[in-house]
């Protein structure tokens, strides 16, 4: 499992200068009194987004695992459920008795 974070793109793409400009603009627009409360709200929002992304990734991996298991089960021959059936040369199944030998 990789440590891919969708929020990593946001933080990796912006440098120190861009974050400083955003901080100064936020300080001017919202003021020093409202900025800490907004930062807490932004932190909570980012945390919820990360949790939602992790939950979605886990559900997707679980679904993929279920599909793989069902595919493996579908690919296996179903001979245990129908032991009296054998493959005929024409592609269909024919009934034979358990004591009858198979002809080459």
C-alpha angles and dihedrals in degrees: 000000000000125000093236112156121190088208090054089076090059095050097038095051097054122069131210092270094054092048091049091052091048090050093051092047091049090049092051095044100041103024131228094283099057097036098080092050091048091049090053091050091049090050091051091048093051090048091052091047090051092049091049091049091049092049091049091049092050092049091048092050091048091050091049091050091050091050091050091051092049091048091052091049092049092050094053115090116253097227098128092062094048109030095164095061124089133180114265122209092249091060098256128106120255129195118243133170119255091242095050114101122230115252116227 
